[in-house]
Amino acid sequence: MLINLSNHPSSKWSQSQMEEAIRVYGGILDLSFPAVDPSGDDLYIDQLSDEYISRIFDMANGSSFVVHIMGEMTFSFSVVRKLKQRNIQCVASTTERIVKDYGEGRKEVQFSFVAFRKYL
């Protein structure tokens, strides 16, 4: 199972990302990424990451799982580090950035899913 901890619920993923997640991980559960307080200190990040790790284990309910995590960097790093200490695999989604430049300061940017990549 893939637990998706990001600001992008799986219901809004592209068909290719959804198909790859189901093929590789069997299913997906969404956990909304928290609004991380930019003025929060180290203790705040440490406690928030512990809270979300507890939520992740509650969601998994004893099943094996992988965590897809994308979002605010210090929180994500803390969660990934702590999960890896428990031998839980974490992944990020990689994308190709496609830019259409219309000139005069007008651009359109699209992101196309490529793969899930392990945090090492």
Chimera marker file (.cmm) of the C-alpha trace (Angstrom):
<marker_set name="trace">
<marker id="1" x="0.000" y="0.000" z="0.000" r="1" g="1" b="0" radius="0.5"/>
<marker id="2" x="1.134" y="3.561" z="-0.744" r="1" g="1" b="0" radius="0.5"/>
<marker id="3" x="0.306" y="6.239" z="1.826" r="1" g="1" b="0" radius="0.5"/>
<marker id="4" x="0.263" y="9.553" z="0.005" r="1" g="1" b="0" radius="0.5"/>
<marker id="5" x="1.380" y="12.361" z="2.341" r="1" g="1" b="0" radius="0.5"/>
<marker id="6" x="1.271" y="15.370" z="0.049" r="1" g="1" b="0" radius="0.5"/>
<marker id="7" x="-0.802" y="18.379" z="-0.971" r="1" g="1" b="0" radius="0.5"/>
<marker id="8" x="-1.936" y="16.438" z="-4.039" r="1" g="1" b="0" radius="0.5"/>
<marker id="9" x="-4.660" y="13.880" z="-3.310" r="1" g="1" b="0" radius="0.5"/>
<marker id="10" x="-4.439" y="10.783" z="-5.462" r="1" g="1" b="0" radius="0.5"/>
<marker id="11" x="-7.878" y="11.585" z="-6.916" r="1" g="1" b="0" radius="0.5"/>
<marker id="12" x="-6.170" y="14.455" z="-8.777" r="1" g="1" b="0" radius="0.5"/>
<marker id="13" x="-3.173" y="12.439" z="-10.015" r="1" g="1" b="0" radius="0.5"/>
<marker id="14" x="-2.693" y="11.743" z="-13.693" r="1" g="1" b="0" radius="0.5"/>
<marker id="15" x="-3.834" y="8.385" z="-14.991" r="1" g="1" b="0" radius="0.5"/>
<marker id="16" x="-0.209" y="7.283" z="-15.470" r="1" g="1" b="0" radius="0.5"/>
<marker id="17" x="0.728" y="8.126" z="-11.869" r="1" g="1" b="0" radius="0.5"/>
<marker id="18" x="-2.354" y="6.375" z="-10.507" r="1" g="1" b="0" radius="0.5"/>
<marker id="19" x="-1.745" y="3.272" z="-12.615" r="1" g="1" b="0" radius="0.5"/>
<marker id="20" x="1.908" y="3.096" z="-11.545" r="1" g="1" b="0" radius="0.5"/>
<marker id="21" x="1.013" y="3.473" z="-7.858" r="1" g="1" b="0" radius="0.5"/>
<marker id="22" x="-1.545" y="0.681" z="-8.064" r="1" g="1" b="0" radius="0.5"/>
<marker id="23" x="0.767" y="-1.555" z="-10.109" r="1" g="1" b="0" radius="0.5"/>
<marker id="24" x="3.733" y="-1.142" z="-7.746" r="1" g="1" b="0" radius="0.5"/>
<marker id="25" x="2.063" y="-0.637" z="-4.349" r="1" g="1" b="0" radius="0.5"/>
<marker id="26" x="-1.360" y="-2.243" z="-4.753" r="1" g="1" b="0" radius="0.5"/>
<marker id="27" x="-3.440" y="0.661" z="-3.487" r="1" g="1" b="0" radius="0.5"/>
<marker id="28" x="-3.333" y="4.228" z="-2.192" r="1" g="1" b="0" radius="0.5"/>
<marker id="29" x="-4.449" y="5.963" z="0.988" r="1" g="1" b="0" radius="0.5"/>
<marker id="30" x="-4.309" y="9.765" z="1.188" r="1" g="1" b="0" radius="0.5"/>
<marker id="31" x="-3.123" y="11.729" z="4.224" r="1" g="1" b="0" radius="0.5"/>
<marker id="32" x="-3.277" y="15.490" z="3.751" r="1" g="1" b="0" radius="0.5"/>
<marker id="33" x="0.022" y="17.291" z="4.181" r="1" g="1" b="0" radius="0.5"/>
<marker id="34" x="-0.047" y="19.659" z="7.161" r="1" g="1" b="0" radius="0.5"/>
<marker id="35" x="0.151" y="23.425" z="6.928" r="1" g="1" b="0" radius="0.5"/>
<marker id="36" x="3.655" y="23.746" z="8.385" r="1" g="1" b="0" radius="0.5"/>
<marker id="37" x="4.105" y="26.966" z="10.374" r="1" g="1" b="0" radius="0.5"/>
<marker id="38" x="7.064" y="28.804" z="8.792" r="1" g="1" b="0" radius="0.5"/>
<marker id="39" x="7.972" y="30.301" z="12.163" r="1" g="1" b="0" radius="0.5"/>
<marker id="40" x="7.979" y="26.918" z="13.919" r="1" g="1" b="0" radius="0.5"/>
<marker id="41" x="11.253" y="25.897" z="15.564" r="1" g="1" b="0" radius="0.5"/>
<marker id="42" x="13.094" y="22.562" z="15.581" r="1" g="1" b="0" radius="0.5"/>
<marker id="43" x="10.991" y="21.194" z="18.433" r="1" g="1" b="0" radius="0.5"/>
<marker id="44" x="7.809" y="22.073" z="16.525" r="1" g="1" b="0" radius="0.5"/>
<marker id="45" x="9.002" y="20.149" z="13.439" r="1" g="1" b="0" radius="0.5"/>
<marker id="46" x="10.108" y="17.211" z="15.593" r="1" g="1" b="0" radius="0.5"/>
<marker id="47" x="6.723" y="16.992" z="17.328" r="1" g="1" b="0" radius="0.5"/>
<marker id="48" x="4.719" y="17.523" z="14.132" r="1" g="1" b="0" radius="0.5"/>
<marker id="49" x="6.647" y="14.772" z="12.356" r="1" g="1" b="0" radius="0.5"/>
<marker id="50" x="6.027" y="12.410" z="15.310" r="1" g="1" b="0" radius="0.5"/>
<marker id="51" x="2.312" y="13.207" z="15.128" r="1" g="1" b="0" radius="0.5"/>
<marker id="52" x="2.170" y="12.410" z="11.404" r="1" g="1" b="0" radius="0.5"/>
<marker id="53" x="4.190" y="9.231" z="11.770" r="1" g="1" b="0" radius="0.5"/>
<marker id="54" x="1.655" y="8.083" z="14.346" r="1" g="1" b="0" radius="0.5"/>
<marker id="55" x="-1.146" y="8.887" z="11.889" r="1" g="1" b="0" radius="0.5"/>
<marker id="56" x="0.640" y="6.935" z="9.162" r="1" g="1" b="0" radius="0.5"/>
<marker id="57" x="0.963" y="3.816" z="11.328" r="1" g="1" b="0" radius="0.5"/>
<marker id="58" x="-2.695" y="4.129" z="12.383" r="1" g="1" b="0" radius="0.5"/>
<marker id="59" x="-3.749" y="4.306" z="8.720" r="1" g="1" b="0" radius="0.5"/>
<marker id="60" x="-1.636" y="1.289" z="7.806" r="1" g="1" b="0" radius="0.5"/>
<marker id="61" x="-3.344" y="-0.712" z="10.550" r="1" g="1" b="0" radius="0.5"/>
<marker id="62" x="-0.618" y="-3.367" z="10.578" r="1" g="1" b="0" radius="0.5"/>
<marker id="63" x="-0.331" y="-3.695" z="6.786" r="1" g="1" b="0" radius="0.5"/>
<marker id="64" x="2.959" y="-3.169" z="5.000" r="1" g="1" b="0" radius="0.5"/>
<marker id="65" x="3.247" y="0.226" z="3.354" r="1" g="1" b="0" radius="0.5"/>
<marker id="66" x="5.436" y="2.766" z="1.566" r="1" g="1" b="0" radius="0.5"/>
<marker id="67" x="5.082" y="6.514" z="2.132" r="1" g="1" b="0" radius="0.5"/>
<marker id="68" x="4.912" y="8.950" z="-0.781" r="1" g="1" b="0" radius="0.5"/>
<marker id="69" x="5.961" y="12.285" z="0.724" r="1" g="1" b="0" radius="0.5"/>
<marker id="70" x="6.178" y="15.634" z="-1.036" r="1" g="1" b="0" radius="0.5"/>
<marker id="71" x="6.010" y="19.013" z="0.660" r="1" g="1" b="0" radius="0.5"/>
<marker id="72" x="7.732" y="21.446" z="3.008" r="1" g="1" b="0" radius="0.5"/>
<marker id="73" x="11.359" y="20.372" z="3.130" r="1" g="1" b="0" radius="0.5"/>
<marker id="74" x="12.258" y="20.322" z="6.851" r="1" g="1" b="0" radius="0.5"/>
<marker id="75" x="9.087" y="18.496" z="7.849" r="1" g="1" b="0" radius="0.5"/>
<marker id="76" x="9.475" y="16.022" z="4.976" r="1" g="1" b="0" radius="0.5"/>
<marker id="77" x="13.108" y="15.375" z="5.880" r="1" g="1" b="0" radius="0.5"/>
<marker id="78" x="12.186" y="14.731" z="9.509" r="1" g="1" b="0" radius="0.5"/>
<marker id="79" x="9.405" y="12.299" z="8.574" r="1" g="1" b="0" radius="0.5"/>
<marker id="80" x="11.552" y="10.463" z="6.026" r="1" g="1" b="0" radius="0.5"/>
<marker id="81" x="14.507" y="10.192" z="8.422" r="1" g="1" b="0" radius="0.5"/>
<marker id="82" x="12.347" y="8.800" z="11.226" r="1" g="1" b="0" radius="0.5"/>
<marker id="83" x="10.503" y="6.359" z="8.953" r="1" g="1" b="0" radius="0.5"/>
<marker id="84" x="13.764" y="5.109" z="7.445" r="1" g="1" b="0" radius="0.5"/>
<marker id="85" x="15.039" y="4.460" z="10.996" r="1" g="1" b="0" radius="0.5"/>
<marker id="86" x="12.056" y="2.089" z="11.270" r="1" g="1" b="0" radius="0.5"/>
<marker id="87" x="12.882" y="0.493" z="7.892" r="1" g="1" b="0" radius="0.5"/>
<marker id="88" x="9.881" y="2.104" z="6.176" r="1" g="1" b="0" radius="0.5"/>
<marker id="89" x="10.506" y="2.965" z="2.531" r="1" g="1" b="0" radius="0.5"/>
<marker id="90" x="9.673" y="6.507" z="1.415" r="1" g="1" b="0" radius="0.5"/>
<marker id="91" x="9.308" y="7.741" z="-2.160" r="1" g="1" b="0" radius="0.5"/>
<marker id="92" x="8.878" y="10.983" z="-4.058" r="1" g="1" b="0" radius="0.5"/>
<marker id="93" x="7.227" y="11.435" z="-7.426" r="1" g="1" b="0" radius="0.5"/>
<marker id="94" x="9.419" y="12.697" z="-10.225" r="1" g="1" b="0" radius="0.5"/>
<marker id="95" x="8.022" y="14.852" z="-13.001" r="1" g="1" b="0" radius="0.5"/>
<marker id="96" x="9.042" y="16.390" z="-16.270" r="1" g="1" b="0" radius="0.5"/>
<marker id="97" x="8.531" y="20.145" z="-16.299" r="1" g="1" b="0" radius="0.5"/>
<marker id="98" x="6.999" y="21.322" z="-19.580" r="1" g="1" b="0" radius="0.5"/>
<marker id="99" x="7.057" y="25.083" z="-20.173" r="1" g="1" b="0" radius="0.5"/>
<marker id="100" x="5.239" y="26.931" z="-22.936" r="1" g="1" b="0" radius="0.5"/>
<marker id="101" x="6.529" y="30.490" z="-23.229" r="1" g="1" b="0" radius="0.5"/>
<marker id="102" x="4.016" y="32.808" z="-24.866" r="1" g="1" b="0" radius="0.5"/>
<marker id="103" x="6.258" y="35.862" z="-24.510" r="1" g="1" b="0" radius="0.5"/>
<marker id="104" x="5.557" y="39.125" z="-22.758" r="1" g="1" b="0" radius="0.5"/>
<marker id="105" x="6.005" y="37.452" z="-19.362" r="1" g="1" b="0" radius="0.5"/>
<marker id="106" x="3.288" y="34.855" z="-19.973" r="1" g="1" b="0" radius="0.5"/>
<marker id="107" x="4.186" y="31.197" z="-19.413" r="1" g="1" b="0" radius="0.5"/>
<marker id="108" x="2.286" y="27.992" z="-18.913" r="1" g="1" b="0" radius="0.5"/>
<marker id="109" x="3.941" y="25.276" z="-16.844" r="1" g="1" b="0" radius="0.5"/>
<marker id="110" x="2.786" y="21.655" z="-16.716" r="1" g="1" b="0" radius="0.5"/>
<marker id="111" x="4.266" y="18.762" z="-14.790" r="1" g="1" b="0" radius="0.5"/>
<marker id="112" x="4.107" y="15.283" z="-16.255" r="1" g="1" b="0" radius="0.5"/>
<marker id="113" x="4.598" y="12.289" z="-13.929" r="1" g="1" b="0" radius="0.5"/>
<marker id="114" x="7.629" y="10.131" z="-14.728" r="1" g="1" b="0" radius="0.5"/>
<marker id="115" x="8.275" y="7.752" z="-11.809" r="1" g="1" b="0" radius="0.5"/>
<marker id="116" x="8.375" y="7.164" z="-8.073" r="1" g="1" b="0" radius="0.5"/>
<marker id="117" x="11.898" y="7.515" z="-6.679" r="1" g="1" b="0" radius="0.5"/>
<marker id="118" x="13.123" y="6.188" z="-3.316" r="1" g="1" b="0" radius="0.5"/>
<marker id="119" x="14.551" y="8.519" z="-0.711" r="1" g="1" b="0" radius="0.5"/>
<marker id="120" x="18.040" y="7.165" z="-0.082" r="1" g="1" b="0" radius="0.5"/>
<link id1="1" id2="2" r="1" g="1" b="0" radius="0.2"/>
<link id1="2" id2="3" r="1" g="1" b="0" radius="0.2"/>
<link id1="3" id2="4" r="1" g="1" b="0" radius="0.2"/>
<link id1="4" id2="5" r="1" g="1" b="0" radius="0.2"/>
<link id1="5" id2="6" r="1" g="1" b="0" radius="0.2"/>
<link id1="6" id2="7" r="1" g="1" b="0" radius="0.2"/>
<link id1="7" id2="8" r="1" g="1" b="0" radius="0.2"/>
<link id1="8" id2="9" r="1" g="1" b="0" radius="0.2"/>
<link id1="9" id2="10" r="1" g="1" b="0" radius="0.2"/>
<link id1="10" id2="11" r="1" g="1" b="0" radius="0.2"/>
<link id1="11" id2="12" r="1" g="1" b="0" radius="0.2"/>
<link id1="12" id2="13" r="1" g="1" b="0" radius="0.2"/>
<link id1="13" id2="14" r="1" g="1" b="0" radius="0.2"/>
<link id1="14" id2="15" r="1" g="1" b="0" radius="0.2"/>
<link id1="15" id2="16" r="1" g="1" b="0" radius="0.2"/>
<link id1="16" id2="17" r="1" g="1" b="0" radius="0.2"/>
<link id1="17" id2="18" r="1" g="1" b="0" radius="0.2"/>
<link id1="18" id2="19" r="1" g="1" b="0" radius="0.2"/>
<link id1="19" id2="20" r="1" g="1" b="0" radius="0.2"/>
<link id1="20" id2="21" r="1" g="1" b="0" radius="0.2"/>
<link id1="21" id2="22" r="1" g="1" b="0" radius="0.2"/>
<link id1="22" id2="23" r="1" g="1" b="0" radius="0.2"/>
<link id1="23" id2="24" r="1" g="1" b="0" radius="0.2"/>
<link id1="24" id2="25" r="1" g="1" b="0" radius="0.2"/>
<link id1="25" id2="26" r="1" g="1" b="0" radius="0.2"/>
<link id1="26" id2="27" r="1" g="1" b="0" radius="0.2"/>
<link id1="27" id2="28" r="1" g="1" b="0" radius="0.2"/>
<link id1="28" id2="29" r="1" g="1" b="0" radius="0.2"/>
<link id1="29" id2="30" r="1" g="1" b="0" radius="0.2"/>
<link id1="30" id2="31" r="1" g="1" b="0" radius="0.2"/>
<link id1="31" id2="32" r="1" g="1" b="0" radius="0.2"/>
<link id1="32" id2="33" r="1" g="1" b="0" radius="0.2"/>
<link id1="33" id2="34" r="1" g="1" b="0" radius="0.2"/>
<link id1="34" id2="35" r="1" g="1" b="0" radius="0.2"/>
<link id1="35" id2="36" r="1" g="1" b="0" radius="0.2"/>
<link id1="36" id2="37" r="1" g="1" b="0" radius="0.2"/>
<link id1="37" id2="38" r="1" g="1" b="0" radius="0.2"/>
<link id1="38" id2="39" r="1" g="1" b="0" radius="0.2"/>
<link id1="39" id2="40" r="1" g="1" b="0" radius="0.2"/>
<link id1="40" id2="41" r="1" g="1" b="0" radius="0.2"/>
<link id1="41" id2="42" r="1" g="1" b="0" radius="0.2"/>
<link id1="42" id2="43" r="1" g="1" b="0" radius="0.2"/>
<link id1="43" id2="44" r="1" g="1" b="0" radius="0.2"/>
<link id1="44" id2="45" r="1" g="1" b="0" radius="0.2"/>
<link id1="45" id2="46" r="1" g="1" b="0" radius="0.2"/>
<link id1="46" id2="47" r="1" g="1" b="0" radius="0.2"/>
<link id1="47" id2="48" r="1" g="1" b="0" radius="0.2"/>
<link id1="48" id2="49" r="1" g="1" b="0" radius="0.2"/>
<link id1="49" id2="50" r="1" g="1" b="0" radius="0.2"/>
<link id1="50" id2="51" r="1" g="1" b="0" radius="0.2"/>
<link id1="51" id2="52" r="1" g="1" b="0" radius="0.2"/>
<link id1="52" id2="53" r="1" g="1" b="0" radius="0.2"/>
<link id1="53" id2="54" r="1" g="1" b="0" radius="0.2"/>
<link id1="54" id2="55" r="1" g="1" b="0" radius="0.2"/>
<link id1="55" id2="56" r="1" g="1" b="0" radius="0.2"/>
<link id1="56" id2="57" r="1" g="1" b="0" radius="0.2"/>
<link id1="57" id2="58" r="1" g="1" b="0" radius="0.2"/>
<link id1="58" id2="59" r="1" g="1" b="0" radius="0.2"/>
<link id1="59" id2="60" r="1" g="1" b="0" radius="0.2"/>
<link id1="60" id2="61" r="1" g="1" b="0" radius="0.2"/>
<link id1="61" id2="62" r="1" g="1" b="0" radius="0.2"/>
<link id1="62" id2="63" r="1" g="1" b="0" radius="0.2"/>
<link id1="63" id2="64" r="1" g="1" b="0" radius="0.2"/>
<link id1="64" id2="65" r="1" g="1" b="0" radius="0.2"/>
<link id1="65" id2="66" r="1" g="1" b="0" radius="0.2"/>
<link id1="66" id2="67" r="1" g="1" b="0" radius="0.2"/>
<link id1="67" id2="68" r="1" g="1" b="0" radius="0.2"/>
<link id1="68" id2="69" r="1" g="1" b="0" radius="0.2"/>
<link id1="69" id2="70" r="1" g="1" b="0" radius="0.2"/>
<link id1="70" id2="71" r="1" g="1" b="0" radius="0.2"/>
<link id1="71" id2="72" r="1" g="1" b="0" radius="0.2"/>
<link id1="72" id2="73" r="1" g="1" b="0" radius="0.2"/>
<link id1="73" id2="74" r="1" g="1" b="0" radius="0.2"/>
<link id1="74" id2="75" r="1" g="1" b="0" radius="0.2"/>
<link id1="75" id2="76" r="1" g="1" b="0" radius="0.2"/>
<link id1="76" id2="77" r="1" g="1" b="0" radius="0.2"/>
<link id1="77" id2="78" r="1" g="1" b="0" radius="0.2"/>
<link id1="78" id2="79" r="1" g="1" b="0" radius="0.2"/>
<link id1="79" id2="80" r="1" g="1" b="0" radius="0.2"/>
<link id1="80" id2="81" r="1" g="1" b="0" radius="0.2"/>
<link id1="81" id2="82" r="1" g="1" b="0" radius="0.2"/>
<link id1="82" id2="83" r="1" g="1" b="0" radius="0.2"/>
<link id1="83" id2="84" r="1" g="1" b="0" radius="0.2"/>
<link id1="84" id2="85" r="1" g="1" b="0" radius="0.2"/>
<link id1="85" id2="86" r="1" g="1" b="0" radius="0.2"/>
<link id1="86" id2="87" r="1" g="1" b="0" radius="0.2"/>
<link id1="87" id2="88" r="1" g="1" b="0" radius="0.2"/>
<link id1="88" id2="89" r="1" g="1" b="0" radius="0.2"/>
<link id1="89" id2="90" r="1" g="1" b="0" radius="0.2"/>
<link id1="90" id2="91" r="1" g="1" b="0" radius="0.2"/>
<link id1="91" id2="92" r="1" g="1" b="0" radius="0.2"/>
<link id1="92" id2="93" r="1" g="1" b="0" radius="0.2"/>
<link id1="93" id2="94" r="1" g="1" b="0" radius="0.2"/>
<link id1="94" id2="95" r="1" g="1" b="0" radius="0.2"/>
<link id1="95" id2="96" r="1" g="1" b="0" radius="0.2"/>
<link id1="96" id2="97" r="1" g="1" b="0" radius="0.2"/>
<link id1="97" id2="98" r="1" g="1" b="0" radius="0.2"/>
<link id1="98" id2="99" r="1" g="1" b="0" radius="0.2"/>
<link id1="99" id2="100" r="1" g="1" b="0" radius="0.2"/>
<link id1="100" id2="101" r="1" g="1" b="0" radius="0.2"/>
<link id1="101" id2="102" r="1" g="1" b="0" radius="0.2"/>
<link id1="102" id2="103" r="1" g="1" b="0" radius="0.2"/>
<link id1="103" id2="104" r="1" g="1" b="0" radius="0.2"/>
<link id1="104" id2="105" r="1" g="1" b="0" radius="0.2"/>
<link id1="105" id2="106" r="1" g="1" b="0" radius="0.2"/>
<link id1="106" id2="107" r="1" g="1" b="0" radius="0.2"/>
<link id1="107" id2="108" r="1" g="1" b="0" radius="0.2"/>
<link id1="108" id2="109" r="1" g="1" b="0" radius="0.2"/>
<link id1="109" id2="110" r="1" g="1" b="0" radius="0.2"/>
<link id1="110" id2="111" r="1" g="1" b="0" radius="0.2"/>
<link id1="111" id2="112" r="1" g="1" b="0" radius="0.2"/>
<link id1="112" id2="113" r="1" g="1" b="0" radius="0.2"/>
<link id1="113" id2="114" r="1" g="1" b="0" radius="0.2"/>
<link id1="114" id2="115" r="1" g="1" b="0" radius="0.2"/>
<link id1="115" id2="116" r="1" g="1" b="0" radius="0.2"/>
<link id1="116" id2="117" r="1" g="1" b="0" radius="0.2"/>
<link id1="117" id2="118" r="1" g="1" b="0" radius="0.2"/>
<link id1="118" id2="119" r="1" g="1" b="0" radius="0.2"/>
<link id1="119" id2="120" r="1" g="1" b="0" radius="0.2"/>
</marker_set>
